[in-house]
Amino acid sequence: MLQGTQDRRPLTERVREDLASRIRSGEFKQGQQLPTEADLSAVYKVSRMTIREAIKGLQRDHLLFIRRGQGTFVTHMPIMHPITRLQTGTELATELGFALTTRVLGAEVEPAQEITANALNVPVGTPLLRLERVRCVDELPALYSIDWFEASWVEGVRPIEAWEGSLFSYIYERSGRSITHSSATLRAATLDAKTNKRINADPGIAWFVMEQVNYDAENRALVYSLDYHKGDLFRFEVMRRRTEGSAMKGTR
């Protein structure tokens, strides 16, 4: 199946590039299982070792992932998310058609520390509900989040699985206040070994962490969040404009 008899590149590189092209063209679709090493070996007329090395390269490029005991699968293409648009994880998944599943890691009351107290404009020591969740695509972690908000809004007994739904909707139901806007900073980060283990994440993956304070229409801070977006799955886009009167005056 490999074309070009004059191509002097190693077979592994040629197979890897051809498979990558077939993935990007949609011949192998997102979430689809790749043919076995034996089948690919027969198609490309190369050894299984060559196929194995090509697949390892595509894993490093985040085009393929291996599900133990099942096989090799095509990863989902990166989720494009405008950084200026405020959405919950539930809303984003619904809009893009991703089958995100939510696992609640914890929902506990704790006293506000200086950073959370300042973000929510409450006294240090104010009881806050700390909600920790991970959302998965194809059983792999995609979005890890920690949210803090006033514990006084929470009913006395709430089942842990009830926290799987939209937090913004819950805040509105309990407080009567709707989140309308947020202030956020975005930076690269890695998760510590303990967290990687808890959420079953690859320790070699970088994450985009969005530190965010969510406000209502009266500019009252309602929720302080740390949202970790898996680096090889999410891309953020933003429109940048030159200030009025500066067009064509500067140099690159």
PyMOL commands that set and color helices and strands:
alter all, ss='L'
color gray80, all
select helices_A, chain A and resi 11-24+37-44+48-60+89-96+114-120+151-153+160-164+167-175+193-199
alter helices_A, ss='H'
color red, helices_A
select strands_A, chain A and resi 64-67+71-74+79-82+101-111+127-137+140-150+179-189+207-216+221-230+234-237
alter strands_A, ss='S'
color yellow, strands_A
deselect
rebuild
show_as cartoon
